[in-house]
Amino acid sequence: MTTVRAKKHLGQHFLTDKHTAQRIVSALKPEDRFDKVLEVGPGMGILSDFLLEDERFESWLVDVDAESVEFLKTKYSALDRRLIHGDFLLLDFRALFSGQLAIIGNFPYNISSQILFKVIDNRHQVVELVGMFQKEVAERCAAQPGGKDYGILSVFLQAYYHITYLFTVKAGAFNPPPKVLSGVIRLERNGVDRLTCNEELFRKIVKAGFNQRRKTLRNALSVIVNKTKMPNHPFLDLRAERLSVDNFVELTNEIEKSLK
């Protein structure tokens, strides 16, 4: 097999620009925090070529596409069990990896949010991510309070990770070229193991606030808390996009008090 056919239903756009691939791999910062890197959706291995040259860590690859896996088995015969034919979203990280790891990839744009929520759910093991997403999604992840890009994903990710927007990639770097620009970001764990609030309530408040982002939080959160029971807190007179992670934590604690 000399090539792999990109499949639309898998959201595959194979990166072909080697300089971009090298920049993505070079953005990893092991610094004794992880010794394993899991690449998601390697396709024909343009990132993998640079990963497998790097002796700072052990590289693992996972791809749901059987054609890609067969191609990579031939290309990297020494990988053996470190080449996984499976769905990243269904992987059990604890069963596969004993310690902490980083994740890297040119991620399928049709499941980018699911990938990021999988990372959040496994944040105790996933200490870093370097990856390419649709530019709008990448910007949303790194967005700061006050802007239109700032939303649910921004808050949930920034609760546990420092996020850096690294660079933009044009459509011509891919085959087939996507109809959008792409953006590469780096997520690094920020040291927060647990938020200093009820995390389940925090998630409900953030979702409710942004689901009706044109409303003040007092009105948007009425689906969770009766207005008569809401605390007298200035954050409730703002829209969700104005609040930082710490602000949402503070508001969650105030609302939880009012519910007792």
HELIX and SHEET records of a PDB file:
HELIX    1   1 LYS A    8  LEU A   10  5                                   3    
HELIX    2   2 LYS A   18  SER A   26  1                                   9    
HELIX    3   3 ILE A   46  LEU A   51  1                                   6    
HELIX    4   4 ALA A   66  LYS A   75  1                                  10    
HELIX    5   5 SER A   77  ARG A   82  5                                   6    
HELIX    6   6 PHE A   88  LEU A   90  5                                   3    
HELIX    7   7 PHE A   93  LEU A   96  1                                   4    
HELIX    8   8 TYR A  109  ILE A  111  5                                   3    
HELIX    9   9 SER A  112  ASP A  121  1                                  10    
HELIX   10  10 LYS A  135  ALA A  142  1                                   8    
HELIX   11  11 ILE A  152  GLN A  158  1                                   7    
HELIX   12  12 ALA A  171  ALA A  173  5                                   3    
HELIX   13  13 GLU A  199  ASN A  211  1                                  13    
HELIX   14  14 LEU A  217  ALA A  220  1                                   4    
HELIX   15  15 LEU A  221  VAL A  223  5                                   3    
HELIX   16  16 LYS A  227  LYS A  229  5                                   3    
HELIX   17  17 PRO A  234  ASP A  237  5                                   4    
HELIX   18  18 ALA A  240  ARG A  242  5                                   3    
HELIX   19  19 VAL A  245  LEU A  259  1                                  15    
SHEET    1   A 2 PHE A  14  LEU A  15  0                                        
SHEET    2   A 2 PHE A 174  ASN A 175 -1                                        
SHEET    1   B 7 LEU A  83  HIS A  85  0                                        
SHEET    2   B 7 GLU A  58  ASP A  63  1                                        
SHEET    3   B 7 LYS A  36  VAL A  40  1                                        
SHEET    4   B 7 LEU A 101  ASN A 106  1                                        
SHEET    5   B 7 VAL A 126  GLN A 134  1                                        
SHEET    6   B 7 SER A 182  ARG A 189 -1                                        
SHEET    7   B 7 TYR A 161  VAL A 169 -1                                        
END                                                                             
